[in-house]
Structure formats: structure tokens, C-alpha cells
Amino acid sequence: MLRTHHCAQLTKENIGEKVTLTGWARHRRDHGWIIFIDLSDRYGLTQVVFDPEHNKEVWEIADKVRNEYVLQVVWTVRSRPEGQANPKLVTWEIEVIIDEIKVLAESKVLPFEVDEFHINAGEEVRYKHRYLDLRRKPVLEKMLFRNKMLHFTRNWFYERDFTEVQTPILANSSPEGARDFLVPSRLNPGCFYALPQAPQQYKQLLMVWGMDKYFQIAPCFRDEDPRADRHAGDFYQIDCEMSFVEQEDVFNVVEDYMKYIVSKLSDKEIINNEFVRLTYEEAMEKYGSDKPDLRYDMEMVDVADIFARSTNEIFSSIAQDTKKNRIKALKVTNWDNVFSKSQMKNFEKWVKQYGAQGLGYFQMKEEGLKGPLNKFFSEEDLQEIIDRTELKVWDVIFFGAGKKDIVLSYMWKFRDHLAELMNLKDNSKISLVWITDFPMFEKDETTWKIDFSHNPFSAPQGGYEAIADKDWEELLDVKAYQYDLVMNGYEILSGSIRNTDIKALVKAFEKVGRTEQEVKEKFGAMYEAFQYWVPPHGGFAIGMDRVMMILTDEDNVREVYAFPKTWKWQDLMMNSPSKVDEEQLEELHIELDLDE
């Protein structure tokens, strides 16, 4: 064997043993004649010493060693002389003076310094040399964290009688929301596979088979633009499906798993050890988003009825149509003692970048409500604003007014911006929120067509009758048994109770412009299988990478991947994507038609 122990493994129990270590020369220091080298591997670090008086030949080899050389060293473990112990090191009770050394591999000068916590290179350089970046302790720790999460997750589901099934990677194209990645078939010219956006159809077919509890750590592929919480192209989800369950049964499984995994992998605390529940409509009206971060308050309050009585014609006209418009108040506690009036006025510029026409505000002083909007309200209406928003002295309240979707959107972003400024996002806390009762359908504001708002396989509340004879306006009021779980402002889970009534499933697709024949063509296996008795079932998919991002306090999901892609969709290390030979294209019956 090239080694007998790992770095940082040796203790006083090994005194008298002849040991062999291998690793990278992480740091090298000369102290007069004595040479110190920090020998490192994935398990830790051992400081080894080369003394010319102990072994001149070994010392001469060590004198030529540079950072990141791969070394093999041999010595007999001895006690440290009295008074020389260093409790900062794991090996603090033993002496490490090397008897033999062998250079297993030399290294040229690295493109950046492999330091534990400091990095002098940008993301593109790091990712191009990811195999070097992974030597850094913070990066390595995230890979080990990922390994632990996979291990704990599998054990948790195994212990609860879930069966792990690996579903195909080469699948069929289906309209599930995002763009597919297509793979041409050599033996079936003109035909294509699609990399699965999710194992949705396969896991539902497993329920038809009779498997009542399925899970999988599933790779998924979607041609979507990357962002901080979405990796380019591929990601992993904890995929689960269960038969003979209702929504509450699914929630119980998820809550038990999340409590377990948070406690096993972090020191973070789930706030009140509870999962808050909000309907989609409640979340939008109170927080402007279906992904609210409830580590802090700042709930929006509707004040349209009060503004309808104001003498400001802009506000009063907006307040007349509460179906299309909104006027929302956002209270910030003790804000008046934190920021100046000029800073508050700058917030108007900030929200305008997101479509706001303006941003009104009041300040709660000891003498009462003050602000540029006072003149438009009676004393009674000002008092009603104070009462409804529960204002106290030194609180400030901001107002957004205009079209519903625009107001909710920019007030949500503004709420998040204020939380950042006030350091309200406590990373030691975990906020978990169920969002339920999503609309089954939505209207595309560009095409004015009706489409599914979420998973097309979700069951409509009320069944077939809820959608059968409804026009497009009535369809927008239909709710689905669709749910998301939000963690600290990020959607980490999506799921639903499935639509197992083939008649209702076909009718739902008809409402978005797809015929029964198209359903048979696109979802032929499910259409056929559902004729042979299908149990009621439901499930979920947890965005594993996002959960890890939150639990490791990362701001970008790329940092929890061993080999991430950049925001330009490039794997710089492997030079991917890349062009292929003309012969390969011909074999696949593909001819490129590209502009020069």
C-alpha cells in the first residue's frame, strides 16, 4: 500500500508505529535549517518536519519540494518533547520528523492559490480548473455535505418502506413547462428522445403498477435560463410518489423528512418548529409573492378602501377598481430611527426600476402620522391607517398603488430589499411555508390563451364538474390540489394530488387547446394505463440543490455542484458545449443551417 493512514488521523495511540502518509504539499515553510510542510488530503492536514541533522538526504529532497507536489513520507511515530505540544493540531501529542520521502508527482505553478478560505481567482478560472478548486476546504466540505445529504435521504426513505426506482434518462418530449433537451435517434431517423424535465409520467405509471411508495434522487434537465437558485441545464430532485394518499398525508411525509434533514445536517432552527400554511391568494396579497420569506414580518395590508376616500384623484381612481388594481401598505418597524428622509425618498427611484409609478410613505411621529400624503386624507382616515396597520411611534409605512400584478411584484421586491438593508435575514433560522390552492389555469398576457399555471397532471378541486362547462374567465377561478414548499424565500418543493380521472384529464387539456388525440399522442402510456384501474395518488419533488444551498449559507446554487456550469451555460473544464465532427452529424441525419 502507498499509505497506511490518512492525514490528521494519527494520535498518541500510534506511538511506536512505522507509518506512511501520502498527500499534497499544501504549504512549505523554511525555519532556518528546518523545513515544515503541511501535508494535506481530503481527510485533513498533518504538519511534517524535515531536519538535516536527523536525515540530510531526506532534507535535501524536501528542500526541492514546492506547493502541490504529491508526496509519500515515512517515519516512526514518537512523543513530542515536553513543552513542544501544539493543541491546535490534531497530531499535537506526537512528533513527525520524516525518515523517508518520495515525490510521487510534481506540480507546475497553479493558476490560483489553493488556500482554505481565500481565493484570488474569479469564477471562470476556478471552474476551468475545478479539480484544483475542489482541493480548497470550503469547496470540499460542500461535496462532503452533499454526500451526507444523499446518504441520510436514502436511509430515511428506505426506513419508511419507499422503493427507489431509477427511471429512464432517454425519454419522450412532453409539454411540461420548460424547453426540452432533444437527443436525435440514429436508428430512428427524424425521431428524437428528450432528456426528462422530471420523472413525472414514469412515477405515476409506477402507481398504476401497484408500487405505493416510490422515491428517487432524480437527475432532471430543463432548457431554462440559469439564475442564482437555478443551475444551468441539469439539476437533481428528491422525487416521490405515493398511492392512496390525500394532500395532508403528503404534507406529513414532507414535514417529517425536512425536520430530520435540517437537524442532521445543520445547526439551524426551524422557526417555532412549524410549517406555516398560506393559500396562493393569501401569499400574493400579504407578501406579493408565492415564495415569501417569513424569517421576518412586514406583511402587506390592503388600504384601497381608505384611499378611495382621498382627495388625490390618482389614488381614488385606482382604488375604484379593486379587481384589477391594488393599493398596498407595507409597515417597517422603527424605521424612522434608522434611515434619513433623503434615503427614504431614494426608495421611489428603486421601485421604479420594477414598474412602479411612485412610492408614498408616512412616518409615525409622537405627534401623529406625518408625510407628504397627509393633505389628501381626513383625520379619521389617517387614524384608520394607523389602526389597520398597527403603527407605533417611529414606524414608517410605504404605499404602492397601481395595477395588481405590478404592485404585488415591486412591493415584494421592495420588502426583500428592506430586509437586506435591515439585516433581517437570519441565516440561523429556517422559515418553511406551504403554499396551497394554486389556480389550475392562467391567462397568457401576450397570447391571451389559457394554459396550465403549474403541473398539468394536478387534480382540479371539484373534479370534472369544476372544469367541464366553464368558460375561460370561470376557469381562472378553478383551484388545483397543487402545493409548493418555500424555504427562506426559495421554492424548494412542488407537488400535487394527481388527476387520475381520465375524463377530467382529457377535458383539462382540451381547455388549454389540446385535443384528446393530442393527449393520446403525447401521453399515450398514461392515457392507456389509466384505463386499467389507477389508484388515487400524489407526490412531490424537492429541489435538493436548493436545500443544500440554503443549509450551507451559499448565495449561488452552482457552489453545491462538484462540476458546475457557468451562467453562460459552459462547462469550462470540459469545454462543453462544443462542436462535433461532420461525420457524427451525418450519422444522425442532421444538417446544420447556421448563419455565418
Number of C-alpha atoms within 10 A of each C-alpha: 4 9 14 12 12 19 23 20 14 19 16 15 10 15 16 12 11 13 17 20 23 23 23 24 23 22 16 18 13 11 7 6 12 14 18 20 22 20 27 24 19 17 11 15 22 23 22 19 19 27 19 14 10 12 14 13 16 18 23 14 14 22 17 9 18 19 20 23 19 21 20 19 21 19 19 16 21 18 17 16 10 7 6 12 15 12 9 7 12 17 21 20 21 21 22 21 20 21 19 16 20 14 15 12 11 14 13 9 10 11 12 15 17 20 15 14 9 10 14 11 13 9 12 16 15 19 23 20 17 19 13 16 23 20 19 18 16 15 19 18 16 20 17 13 18 19 12 15 19 15 11 17 18 18 12 16 19 14 9 10 12 20 17 16 14 15 17 12 17 13 17 17 19 17 11 17 14 13 15 21 16 17 16 16 14 16 10 10 12 11 12 17 16 19 22 26 26 20 22 19 16 17 25 27 16 17 21 21 14 11 16 18 21 23 23 23 19 24 19 16 22 22 14 15 13 18 12 15 20 18 27 24 18 17 19 19 22 19 25 27 27 25 21 12 16 17 17 9 13 20 17 10 13 19 15 11 16 16 15 14 17 18 13 13 16 12 11 15 15 19 15 10 12 13 18 15 14 17 15 21 17 16 21 19 20 21 27 26 20 27 23 27 22 21 20 16 14 18 20 26 18 17 19 22 14 18 24 19 18 21 13 14 13 13 19 17 15 19 24 16 13 14 9 12 20 24 25 26 25 23 25 21 17 16 19 18 10 10 10 10 9 8 10 17 13 11 17 17 14 17 21 13 10 15 14 20 15 15 19 17 20 21 24 20 16 10 7 14 23 16 14 10 14 15 12 16 16 13 12 10 17 18 14 14 20 17 11 12 17 10 22 18 16 17 19 24 25 20 20 24 26 23 18 18 13 19 24 25 18 21 26 23 18 19 22 20 15 15 19 11 9 12 10 13 18 13 15 14 17 24 24 27 25 22 24 24 20 22 21 25 26 20 17 12 8 6 7 9 13 18 18 21 17 20 18 22 23 23 24 27 19 12 16 19 11 16 21 15 12 14 10 16 12 12 21 18 16 19 20 27 22 29 24 23 27 23 24 22 21 20 22 22 22 20 25 28 26 23 24 22 16 17 14 19 22 20 19 27 18 15 21 17 13 13 15 16 11 14 17 14 12 15 16 13 13 19 19 11 15 17 11 10 10 19 18 17 23 29 30 25 26 22 21 20 23 28 25 21 20 20 20 17 11 16 12 15 22 23 21 24 17 17 17 21 23 17 17 10 15 19 20 20 17 12 10 11 10 8 7 8 7 11 10 11 14 11 12 17 15 15 9 7 6 5 4 3
